Amino acid sequence: MADAQIIPAMSPPPGKTSNFVDPEYQGTKFIVVNCIFLPLAVLALAVRTWTRVCIVRNFQADDYLMIIALLLSIVMTAVTLDMLNWGLGKHMWDVPAMPNLSPWFMKENMIVAIFYCAATGFCKVSVLVFYLRIFPSRSFHIAVWFVVFVAVGYEVGSVLANVFACTPIAKSWDATITGGSCMNRPVFYFANAGLGIFTDFATVLVPIPWLWKLQMPMRQKIAVGVILTMGCFVGVVSCIRLSTLYILMNSPDLTWTTTDALMWCAIELNLGIVGGCITAMRPFVRRYFPKLLGLSYGGYGSYSHSKKYGHPLNSIPRSDNPNFSGNFQQYSTSTWKGGTMGDRDSEEQVVLKEAAAPPGLGSGKADGIVRTVQFDVEDGLRR
């Protein structure tokens, strides 16, 4: 019920009265969503880190970037959960104006916006940097760096816009400051979300033309397609979040409508982290759950090629004393064992091997020959 000594953050609409004791509340679903998606992101990154450190033993810049994204997500989640103490999930007429809405709710709302923009930026750049290691194509690198430039530019701009949204800065959270001015935050969030959706889909779609050119088995292309589809799903979640921002932009009930907007922010960010980590999980699954890939542990072959020259078996002269002209050189045949990659191969190694494999091998059409012939050629002698 209303307390005569407490001033609500907004006057109740006709037919409503302020209730500071047992108000309508949607914070429970907000807590449940965060308790589902943040642990998923933590688990995905834990598997990725274990895979990179203990299995592949190849920890790269994109791994560090994804760790930063998760740390920012954890901080963002902690702050949003604390916002429940200051009015989030309640109607504004059920929230005391001071000190709940101002300064605490408004201050933490600004902090969450800053951490969200930074976290999504690190997540997207992590995926894009991962692409750079997979595809050596110069034209592909140009395309990726363009998307990186756009993503970093708008994320940095978003962080700065949130920090300097008001003049003076403290006006963002202090309702007692009557002078100065502020930007229209809901409109900014709406425009920012639209650009975020563009970079979401650009991050997913940019590797597809180059990926399809690789000599990969169709089942591997489908597997990569599933990963990219998850990235598209993150883009769909961004579109849903955009709809909540439209409601936020047109509603004065800030503490109530912000709940759904922040909930979809958490879903989008943590799903993005999960999707970015899936690309590194194949060696983990191969080692610990090989049956999921239809394999048995230890039954992995490997692809090898000469350090200097690679030749198919039928290109090596059949004579016992082949005559190779030139100085001392080493020749070895390229062979394929088993038709699958080693359990310590990272995804970029898998793709690079598929790209480098001779026709027929990369597509799983090996003839079963596992013989390796090595020649040390000097003055026509065979060893």
NORSULHU-V245372 format. One record per backbone hydrogen bond with DSSP energy under -0.5 kcal/mol. CO is the residue of the C=O (numbers start at 1). NH is the residue of the N-H. Records with the same first field share a line. If there is no record, write none. Layout:
CO = NH / NH
//
This chain:
1 = 20
3 = 6
5 = 7
6 = 8
7 = 97
13 = 16
26 = 30
27 = 31
28 = 32
29 = 33
30 = 34
31 = 35
32 = 36
33 = 36 / 37
34 = 38
36 = 40
37 = 41
38 = 42
39 = 43
40 = 44
41 = 45
42 = 46
43 = 47
44 = 48
45 = 49
46 = 50
47 = 51
48 = 52
49 = 53
50 = 54 / 55
51 = 55 / 56 / 57
52 = 58
58 = 60
60 = 63 / 64
61 = 65
62 = 66
63 = 67
64 = 68
65 = 69
66 = 70
67 = 71
68 = 72
69 = 73
70 = 74
71 = 75
72 = 76
73 = 77
74 = 78
75 = 79
76 = 80
77 = 81
78 = 82
79 = 83
80 = 84
81 = 84
82 = 85
83 = 86 / 88
84 = 87
87 = 90
89 = 26
91 = 94
92 = 9 / 10 / 95
95 = 9
96 = 101
97 = 102
99 = 104
100 = 105
101 = 106
102 = 99
103 = 107
104 = 108
105 = 109
106 = 110
107 = 111
108 = 112
109 = 113
110 = 114
111 = 115
112 = 116
113 = 117
114 = 118
115 = 119
116 = 120
117 = 121
118 = 122
119 = 123
120 = 124
121 = 125
122 = 126
123 = 127
124 = 128
125 = 129
126 = 130
127 = 131
128 = 132
129 = 133
130 = 133 / 134
131 = 134 / 135
134 = 136
137 = 141
138 = 142
139 = 143
140 = 144
141 = 145
142 = 146
143 = 147
144 = 148
145 = 149
146 = 150
147 = 151
148 = 152
149 = 153
150 = 154
151 = 155
152 = 156
153 = 157
154 = 158
155 = 159
156 = 160
157 = 161
158 = 162
159 = 163
160 = 164
162 = 165
165 = 183
167 = 181
168 = 171
169 = 172
170 = 173 / 174
173 = 175
174 = 177
176 = 178
181 = 167
183 = 185
184 = 188
185 = 189
186 = 190
187 = 191
188 = 192
189 = 193
190 = 194
191 = 195
192 = 196
193 = 197
194 = 198
195 = 199
196 = 200
197 = 201
198 = 202
199 = 203
200 = 204
201 = 205
202 = 206
205 = 208 / 209
207 = 211
208 = 212
209 = 213
210 = 213 / 214
211 = 214
214 = 216
217 = 220 / 221
218 = 222
219 = 223
220 = 224
221 = 225
222 = 226
223 = 227
224 = 228
225 = 229
226 = 230
227 = 231
228 = 232
229 = 233
230 = 234
231 = 235
232 = 236
233 = 237
234 = 238
235 = 239
236 = 240
237 = 241
238 = 242
239 = 243
240 = 244
241 = 245
242 = 246
243 = 247
244 = 248
245 = 249
246 = 250
248 = 251
252 = 254
253 = 256 / 257
254 = 258
255 = 89
256 = 259 / 260
257 = 261
258 = 262
259 = 263
260 = 264
261 = 265
262 = 266
263 = 267
264 = 268
265 = 269
266 = 270
267 = 271
268 = 272
269 = 273
270 = 274
271 = 275
272 = 276
273 = 277
274 = 278
275 = 279
277 = 280
278 = 281
281 = 285
282 = 286
283 = 287
284 = 288
285 = 289
289 = 292
290 = 293 / 295
291 = 294
296 = 299
302 = 337
304 = 335
309 = 332
311 = 334
312 = 315
313 = 316
319 = 322
322 = 324
323 = 325
329 = 377
331 = 375
332 = 311
333 = 335
335 = 304
336 = 338
337 = 340
342 = 345
346 = 350
347 = 351
348 = 352
349 = 353
350 = 354
351 = 355
352 = 356
353 = 357
358 = 361 / 362
360 = 365
361 = 364
362 = 217
369 = 336
373 = 333
375 = 331 / 377
376 = 378
377 = 329
378 = 381
381 = 378
//
